[in-house]
Amino acid sequence: MADDDGDPRRDGTEENDRSHGFSRHESPEARADRQWAEMLQEVRVAQTGAQILFGFLLSVAFTPRFARLGWFDKDLYVITVVLGALATGALIAPVSVHRTLAGHRRKPELVRTAARLIATGIALLAAAIVCAVLLLLRVALESGYAWAIAAVVLGWFACCWLVLPVVLKRHLEHER
């Protein structure tokens, strides 16, 4: 997210870029500006998903069927709403951090902090989605299959959001 190789911990020197096979020849300030712009594009997708999910979750409590849910499903709903709220907060937080640090020449720190917030927000969003799938399927199917399907969804997120990027990064490092 933060760099071409996804590592927000790099020190930002051109020598480090060259040692990692990059040849952008950017100043640390220009690199931080580029990384910030790239991160904003990335986070817009996740923010939208989190906000839509959170909005739908808020409306569920006002449906007639909600009152008939058992205690487990109501607790699962509360957990899902809280996870959705936390995900939304983490994914919007880089804006607040940027507003606080804007004009203080701290863009590299902003990029590192925002990268951590985005990673946290994405993990919370995955948890909220999995819980929402579990809740929905428990209510819709009224069977044990809901747990298995939610586990498959969780596995899919782990593959797409964790395993694939790590495998791709290792493959690209091997090519260098």
N, C-alpha and C positions, 0 to 999 in steps of 0.2 A: 504494500500500500504506500509506504512512505518513500520507497526507492524503486528503481527499476527491478531490483532483485528482491523487493519486499522487506528489506531489513531496515527498520527505522533507527537502529542503533549506530549506523555508520557515522564516522566523524565528520563527513562533509568536505574532505580535502580532495583536490584533483588527483593527488598521488594515490589515494585510496581508490578513486574511480578507475585509474589506469590499472592498478593491481587487480581489480575485479573485472577487467575487460571492458570498461566503459570509456568512451572518448567524447563526452559532451563538452568538456572544458568549460564548465560553469563555475562561477564563483559560488561560495556557500550561500550567499543571499539569493542568487538566481535559482540555485537548486531548491532552496526552501520554498521560494515562490512557486516554482513549477510543481513541486510535491504537494503544496497546499492546494493548488488548482486541481490537480489530479484527485486528491482526497475528497474535495468538495463534490466532484462529479460522482465518485464512488458512493459517498454517503447519501446522496440524494435518492438513490435507488432504495437503499436500506431504510431511510427515514420514511419514505412513502409507504413501503410495505408495513412498517411498524405502526404508522399512524392509521392506516386503513384497518389493520387488524384490531388495534386498540379501540377505534371507533365502533366497529362491529361488536366487540366484546362489551362495550358499555351499554349497547342497546339490548343485549340478551336479558339482562336482569328485569327488563320491563315487559317481557313477553309472558303470556298466561302460563306457558309450559314451565317456566322457570320456578314458579311456586311449588310445582309438583316434584321437583328434583329432590333426591335424597341428600343426606348430609355430605357424603363423599363427593358427589358431583358439585354441590354448592361450594365445598372447600376447594375442589379442583378449579372451579370457576374463579374463585378469589385469587388463588395462586396464579392462574393464567392472566388475570387482569393486572395483578401486581407485576408480573414478568413483562407484560406488554408496556406498562407505564415505565418501568425501569429501562427497558430497551429504548423506548422513545426518548427518555431523558438522556441516556448515554449518547444516542445518535444525534441529538440536537445540541448537546453540551459543547462540541467544538466551536459552535457559533458564539457562545458566551465567552469561552476562553479567548477566542480571536478578538472579540470586542474589548476584553480586558487588556490584552497584550498588544493590541494594534498601536502602532506608532512608537513602540518601545524597543524596536530592533531585536526582537526575540523570536523571530519566525522559526528557526530550527527547533527551539524548545516547544513552540506551538505545534509544529508538525509531529514531534515525538509524542506529545501529550494527546493530540487529536487521534493519532494512530492507535494508541492504547484505548481511548474512549470508543473509537469505532469498533475495534476488536471485541471489547466488552459488550457493546450494543448488539453486535451481530450474534454473539453467543447467547445473550438474553433473548434476542428475537427468535433464535432457533428453539430455545426452551419454551418460549411462549407459543410458538406455532405447534410444537409437538404436544404441549398440554391442550391447546385448542383442538387439535385433531383427536386426541384421546377423549376429551369431553364430548365433542360432537359425535364421535362414533359410539361412545358409551350410551348416549341418549338415543341415537338413531338405530343402532343395531341391537342394543340390549343383550349383548353377548360378550364373551371373553375375547373375541377377535379384535376388539378395539385396542387392547394392549399390544397385541402382535403387530397390528398395522401401525400404531404409534411408534413402536420400536423400529420398524422398517423405515419410517419417515426419519427418525433420529439417525439411523445408520446412513441413510441417503445424505442427510445434511453433513454428517461427519465425513463421508466420502467426498462430497462436492466442495465443502468449505474448509476442510482441514487436510485430508489425505491428498487430494488432487494437487492443491498448490504446493505442498511439500514435495511430492514426487516430481512435479514439473520443475521446481527450483533445483532439486538434486540433479535432474537430467540436464538442465541448462548449465549448472556448475561443472558437470562432467564433460560437457562439450568444450568448455573453455580449457 
